[in-house]
Each structure stands twice: as C-alpha cells, then as structure tokens.
Amino acid sequence: MIGQHRLQLFINNIAVTRIIPTEINLLLTGKAGLGKSHSIKWIANALSNHPELEDCIEHHPQLATIDLCDRFADVPMHIIDEVHRVEGFEQFYPFMLSHFFIAATNLPEDLPEAFRTRCIHLVLENYTKEELGEIVEAKYGFEPNVIADLVSRSRGTPRDILQMASLIKINPRTDLKALGYFIGGFRGEDYLYIDYLKVIGSASLGRISAGTNLDSTLIQEYVEPFLLEQGIISITNRRNLNADKV
C-alpha cells in the first residue's frame, strides 16, 4: 500500500500486538478519491482469513461482517462503507464495545454524534506528488515527463490521477486540458461553480446546483472539498467566495 502512513501504523500495531482494540472503533474520513473503500478492504484483508472478502464487501457495501483470522477469533469485525447512508445506527451501539467496527465516509458531519464518539477518527491525507507518481508508475509504467504532467493536474488522490492516466493509456495524444483537467487540480466543474458565485454572490447548495446544472452530490463530495482546501470558498449556511483567493 502506497501512502496513508498513519493508517498503516495503526493496522501494523494491531498485527504485531495481536490485540484488537475493542473499546474503540475506526472511522476513516477524507475527501472523495483518497481510497477510503480500498483502505477498509486492505485493513480487513490484513486482519482476516476471509477467502471471499472482496465479494463480501462488493455485494453488501452497506454492511459486511467478516471472520477474523484465528488469533482474533473472539472479536467479530464489521466493515461499513459509505456509513453516512446507513439507517438505524442504534442497531450498532450495543456491540461497539465488544466488536471491532471499521467504517468509511466522506461526510462525517452527517453521522450521529453517538456513532462518531465511539470511533477513532482517522482522516486520510492527500497523497504527495511522489506517492502519486509511484502509483501511476506501478500501474502504467509511463515516462517521467508524462507522470509529471499527470501529477501537476491531480487533486492529490489516486482515483483522480488514475482516471487521467487511463485516458493517456488509451490515447497518448489525449488533450487533458480540453477534457477539463487543468494544472493545479482544477476541473471544469470548479470553474462553473466559481463563475456562478461571481455572478450571484453567496448562494445555497440547491441554488448553485440548479444554476450550474451540476449534481448536488457531485458539488458536495467533489467540487466543494477541493475549493475549501484551496481557500477559494467558505461555507456557513450558504456558499461564499473568498474574493482575495479568486
């Protein structure tokens, strides 16, 4: 696994000590594309003997319960991807002190406080330029100049850079800028959002979605986290441009 050193340290400590910390549970958060779903599969694979783990999670993405390897046999482990979509969190609470829950979401603010406070909150960090380069090199073996260009257009996530890399793999002459992949990680959707706010001023999520024809989920999970990260917008009950950053 490339990157996410804090996560690797957490899991390696469990593997070495052979102790599942049942008094705590793990909540992975971070912006879309950082590999939360991949990470919880990696964790489960690292700690379990489940021969069909991938199928288990893929076919039951809301809640997959797996068998731990023999050394952890007395501790059931539960995998919950996109945990913000779950209904009825109360079903989990009686088990969260004796079982080990690993959950992932990019919308932790949508989770009940009672669930969040029963978890260690581990925020996945952006990947470094070097790590992103390693990921592309390992998968596609591109020349250094191609990798450098992809990295310069990345938003710091494996999903994003691999999407661009797949286009280059299909057609090495692909014009990424023409497809909306700009230097610095900006996308066409970002500019639609920014330009709309320049005209309208502050606005609600619903109004921006209607005015730009961008899906509200795309805005909330993809556009806004990046623009917040860049300091271009601020969010209270409305969305506002930070004029000094535009």
GIKA-V637918 format. One record per pair of residues at least 24 apart in sequence whose ideal C-beta (glycine too) atoms are under 8 Angstrom apart, sorted by the first residue. I is the first residue (numbers start at 1). J is the second residue. Records with the same first field share a line. If there is no record, write none. Layout:
I->J  J
//
This chain:
1->39  42
2->127  131  134  135  138
3->125  127  128  131  158
4->35  39  124  125
6->122  125
7->39  43  122  124
10->120  122
11->42  43  46  47
14->47
15->46  47
18->71  72
20->47  68  72  75  77  100
21->100
22->75  97  98  99  100
23->97
24->118  119  120
25->96  100  101  102  103  118  119  120
26->100  101  102  103  119  120  122
27->83  103  104  105  108  111  116  119  120  121  122
28->102  103  104  105  122  124
29->104  105  106  108  121  122  123  124
30->106  123  124  125
31->106  157  221  225  226  229
32->106  157  159  221  222  225
33->155  157  158  159  160  222
34->124  125  126  127  156  157  158  159
35->124  157  158  159
36->81  104  105  106  124
37->81  82  104
38->158
39->104  124
40->79  81  102  103  104
41->79
43->102
44->77  79  102
47->72  77
48->77
57->81
62->86
68->100
75->99  100
76->100
77->101  102
78->102
79->103
80->104
83->111  115
84->108  110  111
89->114  115
93->118
106->221  225
107->220  221
126->156  157
127->156  157  158
129->154
132->156  158  161
135->161  162
136->161  162  165
139->165
140->165  168  169
142->168
146->172
149->176
152->183  184
153->181  182  183  184  185
154->185
155->185  187  226
156->185
160->185
185->226
186->226
187->223  226
189->214  218  219  222  223
190->223  226  227
193->219  223  224  227
194->227  232  241  246
197->233  239  240  241
198->241  246
201->240
202->238  239  240  241
203->238  239
204->237  238  239
205->239
208->239
//
